[in-house]
Amino acid sequence: MADREKWEAEFNEMKDESSDVINIKDFVEKLQKEGKNPTPSDEEALLKSIDKDEDGNISLEEYCSMRENAQQMAFSNEDPTSSLMMALKEFDTDGDETISKDELRNILSGFGDSELDDLIESADKNNDGKLSIGELAALMTEMTQ
């Protein structure tokens, strides 16, 4: 099967039966289901590189053009929580792999003592009065969903 025929078959599997296009958001969701985690900048690059007519959809021609250039596209396979955990480690000023109330205050400067206490209490799974990097990452991921 020639590349074009293969790409047409892929396209037809992805699109809704009642449509001749793939919605860009559905395409991103498909990538996520395949274990790829495009970052917001990946998604923006995807839109610019595929959706030539800027209608929010991918036509067959746009899809085939993207497939021709696929070897140049790279998506992050990194778990977003792992990236967040690495970023949060920067706030662990004493290097003990936990975020104390004072360290949390540096992250959430607009929060008062009682709000910080409530946050720690709700996310502190091992009840040590601090948040592990993982506990804080889970809390922040939960707060953004």
Buried (B, 14 or more C-beta within 10 A) or exposed (E): EEEEEEBBEBBEEBBEEEEEBBBBEBBBEEBEEEEBBBEEEBBEBBBEBBBEEEEEBBBBEBBBBBBEEEEEBEBEEEEEEEBBBEEBBEBBEEEEEBBBBEBBBEBEEEBEEEEBBEBBEEBBEEEEEBBBBBBBBBBBEEEEE
